[in-house]
Amino acid sequence: MLQTTLREVVSYEGVGLHSGKMVHMRLLPAGADTGIVFERTDLDERPRVRATAANVTSTLRATTIEDNGIKMFTIEHLMSAIHMSGLDNCLIEMDAEEPPVADGSAKVFWELLQKAGLKELEAERRVIEIDRTYRIDDDGRFVMVVPYDGIRVSFLSINEHPLIGYQYEDFELDADTYGKEIAPARTIAYEGEIDALRKAGLGLGGTLENVIVYNDAGWLNELRYSDELVRHKILDLLGDLRLAGPIRGHVIAVKSGHALNTRLAKEILEAFPL
């Protein structure tokens, strides 16, 4: 297999979910062994940070990477689409520190990547073939990956709210399945937590156009799937694990989130260094 990059430049603009700031984003082709790299076009010298688990510095409500004096956060939706598209090398130009939230899913990013298309480069592709069990546990929650010929995710989400409760999905993933069943799943919030989030400087760009909101009476907007929450959890998981590299294996998770996901990505990266 050969490494890939984009065939053409694609762009998108919108507000960031947590910052609420307008951001203009361009995805550009990049040479072999570049990896996935974010560049701040609004700053002097246009500093860059590579999207790798070694650069993760925070997982508070989103995944943040940091290097060269800059942070990029809430990268997981874009990284999820990149993971499942098979894109290896890309320069992502942005004039703010957070990608656009779009509709709260990876659907827009997935469609951008399909529009751009991929081309092969004259360099061997690095795919992580999981060779043993890697597992991270934390107080009844865990995420693990075991050897598997393909990409499979089994995820159990447990939410105490009676509207959600237990949600479980098990997907054998390819591009078609991801595009139909995972990419359109949106981020979810409980209405009673929104004020506290905004006081903490989070969720400032969130609206009913890009976040599914529920309260004790029900959903404030229409769901795309009856179990959209667990599907979005899978979306996030795929994005976080891409920080180790493209993975082939069976990922099994119970109540996992960005903290556990990225800890697993770091463990995998240590076993399969760049």
C-alpha positions as CSV (number, residue, x, y, z in Angstrom):
1,M,0.0,0.0,0.0
2,L,1.1,3.5,-0.8
3,Q,0.7,6.7,1.2
4,T,-2.1,9.1,0.1
5,T,-2.7,12.8,0.0
6,L,-5.5,15.0,-1.4
7,R,-6.1,15.4,-5.1
8,E,-7.2,19.0,-4.7
9,V,-7.6,21.7,-2.2
10,V,-11.0,22.0,-0.4
11,S,-12.2,24.6,2.1
12,Y,-14.9,25.3,4.6
13,E,-15.8,28.0,7.1
14,G,-17.9,28.3,10.2
15,V,-17.9,28.8,13.9
16,G,-16.0,26.7,16.5
17,L,-18.2,24.7,18.9
18,H,-16.5,25.8,22.1
19,S,-14.8,29.1,21.0
20,G,-17.7,30.5,19.1
21,K,-15.1,32.1,16.8
22,M,-15.4,32.2,13.0
23,V,-12.7,30.1,11.3
24,H,-11.7,29.6,7.7
25,M,-10.2,26.2,7.0
26,R,-8.4,24.8,4.0
27,L,-7.3,21.2,3.5
28,L,-4.3,21.0,1.2
29,P,-2.2,18.2,-0.4
30,A,1.0,17.4,1.4
31,G,4.1,15.3,0.6
32,A,4.9,11.8,1.9
33,D,5.6,11.4,5.6
34,T,4.1,14.8,6.4
35,G,1.2,13.3,8.4
36,I,-1.8,15.4,9.4
37,V,-0.6,18.9,10.3
38,F,-2.5,21.9,11.4
39,E,-1.2,25.4,10.6
40,R,-2.3,28.7,12.1
41,T,-2.4,31.1,9.2
42,D,-3.4,34.1,11.4
43,L,-0.2,34.0,13.4
44,D,3.3,35.3,12.6
45,E,5.5,32.5,11.1
46,R,2.4,30.3,10.7
47,P,3.3,27.8,13.4
48,R,2.3,24.2,13.0
49,V,1.3,21.3,15.2
50,R,1.2,17.7,14.1
51,A,-1.9,15.6,14.9
52,T,-0.3,12.9,16.9
53,A,-1.1,11.4,20.3
54,A,2.2,12.6,21.7
55,N,0.9,16.2,21.3
56,V,-2.3,15.7,23.2
57,T,-2.4,18.1,26.2
58,S,-6.1,18.2,27.2
59,T,-9.3,16.2,26.8
60,L,-11.8,18.5,28.6
61,R,-15.0,18.2,26.5
62,A,-12.8,17.9,23.3
63,T,-9.3,16.7,22.2
64,T,-6.6,19.3,22.2
65,I,-3.1,19.0,20.7
66,E,-0.3,21.5,21.3
67,D,3.2,22.2,19.9
68,N,5.3,25.2,18.8
69,G,3.4,27.5,21.2
70,I,-0.1,26.8,19.7
71,K,-3.1,24.7,20.6
72,M,-5.7,23.2,18.3
73,F,-8.8,21.8,20.0
74,T,-12.0,19.9,19.1
75,I,-10.1,18.2,16.3
76,E,-11.8,14.8,16.8
77,H,-14.6,15.1,14.2
78,L,-12.2,16.1,11.4
79,M,-9.7,13.4,12.5
80,S,-12.5,10.8,12.5
81,A,-13.3,11.6,8.8
82,I,-9.6,11.6,8.0
83,H,-9.2,8.2,9.6
84,M,-11.9,6.5,7.7
85,S,-11.1,8.2,4.4
86,G,-7.6,6.7,4.3
87,L,-5.9,10.1,4.1
88,D,-2.3,10.0,5.3
89,N,-0.8,13.4,4.5
90,C,-2.6,16.7,4.7
91,L,-1.9,20.3,5.6
92,I,-4.9,21.9,7.4
93,E,-4.7,25.7,7.3
94,M,-6.9,27.6,9.9
95,D,-7.1,31.2,11.1
96,A,-8.3,30.2,14.6
97,E,-7.6,27.5,17.1
98,E,-10.7,25.3,16.5
99,P,-12.1,23.7,13.4
100,P,-15.7,24.7,12.4
101,V,-18.3,22.7,14.2
102,A,-20.5,22.5,11.0
103,D,-23.6,20.5,12.0
104,G,-21.9,18.9,15.0
105,S,-21.0,15.7,13.2
106,A,-18.2,14.6,10.8
107,K,-20.6,14.6,7.8
108,V,-19.3,17.9,6.3
109,F,-15.7,16.9,6.7
110,W,-16.4,13.5,5.2
111,E,-18.1,15.1,2.2
112,L,-15.2,17.5,1.8
113,L,-12.7,14.6,1.7
114,Q,-14.8,12.7,-0.8
115,K,-15.0,15.8,-3.0
116,A,-11.2,16.3,-2.8
117,G,-10.4,12.7,-3.6
118,L,-7.1,10.9,-2.8
119,K,-4.0,10.3,-4.8
120,E,-1.1,7.9,-4.1
121,L,2.4,9.0,-3.3
122,E,5.6,7.2,-4.0
123,A,6.1,6.0,-0.4
124,E,5.0,3.0,1.6
125,R,1.9,3.5,3.7
126,R,2.1,2.9,7.5
127,V,-0.9,1.1,8.9
128,I,-1.0,-0.1,12.5
129,E,-1.9,-3.8,12.6
130,I,-2.9,-4.4,16.2
131,D,-0.7,-7.4,17.4
132,R,-2.0,-7.9,20.9
133,T,-4.5,-6.5,23.4
134,Y,-4.1,-2.9,24.4
135,R,-6.4,-1.7,27.2
136,I,-7.0,1.4,29.3
137,D,-9.3,1.1,32.4
138,D,-10.7,3.8,34.7
139,D,-13.3,3.2,37.4
140,G,-15.6,0.9,35.5
141,R,-14.9,2.5,32.1
142,F,-12.5,1.0,29.6
143,V,-11.4,1.0,26.0
144,M,-9.3,-1.7,24.4
145,V,-8.3,-2.9,21.0
146,V,-7.5,-6.4,19.9
147,P,-6.2,-8.0,16.7
148,Y,-8.7,-8.1,13.9
149,D,-8.6,-8.2,10.1
150,G,-10.3,-4.9,9.4
151,I,-11.8,-2.0,11.5
152,R,-14.5,-3.0,13.9
153,V,-15.9,-0.9,16.9
154,S,-18.1,-2.2,19.7
155,F,-19.3,0.5,22.0
156,L,-21.5,0.5,25.1
157,S,-22.7,3.9,26.3
158,I,-24.4,4.2,29.7
159,N,-26.2,7.3,30.6
160,E,-28.2,7.7,33.8
161,H,-30.8,9.8,32.2
162,P,-33.9,7.7,31.4
163,L,-34.2,9.2,28.0
164,I,-30.9,7.7,26.9
165,G,-30.0,4.8,29.2
166,Y,-28.0,2.0,27.6
167,Q,-27.0,2.3,24.0
168,Y,-24.9,-0.3,22.2
169,E,-23.6,-0.5,18.6
170,D,-21.2,-2.9,16.9
171,F,-20.0,-1.9,13.4
172,E,-17.7,-3.5,10.9
173,L,-16.5,-0.3,9.3
174,D,-15.6,0.6,5.8
175,A,-15.9,3.9,4.0
176,D,-19.5,3.3,2.9
177,T,-20.7,2.2,6.4
178,Y,-18.9,5.1,8.1
179,G,-20.4,7.6,5.7
180,K,-23.9,6.3,6.2
181,E,-24.0,5.2,9.9
182,I,-21.3,7.2,11.8
183,A,-20.3,10.4,10.1
184,P,-23.8,12.1,10.4
185,A,-24.1,11.4,14.2
186,R,-24.0,14.7,16.0
187,T,-22.6,15.8,19.4
188,I,-25.1,15.8,22.3
189,A,-25.6,18.0,25.4
190,Y,-28.0,18.1,28.4
191,E,-29.8,21.4,28.6
192,G,-29.2,21.7,32.3
193,E,-25.4,21.7,31.8
194,I,-25.3,24.4,29.1
195,D,-25.1,27.5,31.3
196,A,-22.3,26.0,33.4
197,L,-20.4,25.1,30.2
198,R,-20.7,28.6,28.8
199,K,-19.6,30.1,32.1
200,A,-16.5,27.9,31.8
201,G,-15.9,29.3,28.3
202,L,-17.1,26.1,26.5
203,G,-19.9,25.5,24.1
204,L,-20.0,29.2,23.0
205,G,-20.7,28.3,19.4
206,G,-23.3,25.6,20.2
207,T,-26.8,26.0,18.8
208,L,-29.7,23.6,18.0
209,E,-28.3,23.6,14.5
210,N,-25.1,21.9,15.6
211,V,-25.8,20.2,18.9
212,I,-28.5,17.7,19.9
213,V,-30.0,18.9,23.2
214,Y,-32.2,17.0,25.6
215,N,-33.8,17.8,28.9
216,D,-36.0,16.0,31.4
217,A,-39.0,16.3,29.1
218,G,-37.4,15.0,25.9
219,W,-35.3,16.0,22.8
220,L,-35.3,19.6,21.7
221,N,-34.5,18.6,18.1
222,E,-35.0,15.7,15.9
223,L,-32.7,12.7,16.0
224,R,-31.0,11.2,12.9
225,Y,-30.7,7.9,14.7
226,S,-32.5,6.5,17.7
227,D,-29.1,5.8,19.2
228,E,-27.3,8.8,17.9
229,L,-25.3,9.3,21.1
230,V,-23.4,6.0,20.9
231,R,-22.8,6.5,17.2
232,H,-21.2,9.9,18.0
233,K,-19.1,8.2,20.7
234,I,-17.8,5.9,18.0
235,L,-17.2,8.9,15.7
236,D,-15.1,10.5,18.4
237,L,-13.2,7.3,19.2
238,L,-12.2,6.9,15.6
239,G,-10.9,10.5,15.6
240,D,-9.0,10.1,18.8
241,L,-7.4,6.8,17.8
242,R,-6.2,8.3,14.5
243,L,-3.7,10.3,16.6
244,A,-1.8,7.0,16.8
245,G,-2.1,6.4,13.0
246,P,-4.4,4.4,10.8
247,I,-5.5,1.3,12.8
248,R,-6.7,-2.1,11.9
249,G,-8.2,-3.9,14.9
250,H,-11.3,-4.4,16.9
251,V,-11.9,-1.6,19.4
252,I,-14.2,-2.4,22.3
253,A,-15.3,0.4,24.7
254,V,-17.6,0.9,27.7
255,K,-18.4,4.5,28.7
256,S,-15.1,5.7,27.1
257,G,-14.4,9.3,26.3
258,H,-11.6,11.5,25.0
259,A,-9.4,10.9,28.0
260,L,-9.4,7.1,27.7
261,N,-9.4,7.2,23.9
262,T,-6.3,9.4,23.7
263,R,-4.5,7.4,26.5
264,L,-5.0,4.3,24.4
265,A,-3.8,6.2,21.3
266,K,-0.6,7.1,23.2
267,E,0.0,3.5,24.3
268,I,-0.5,2.3,20.7
269,L,1.9,5.0,19.4
270,E,4.5,4.0,21.9
271,A,4.3,0.4,20.6
272,F,4.3,1.6,17.0
273,P,6.4,4.7,17.0
274,L,6.5,7.0,13.9
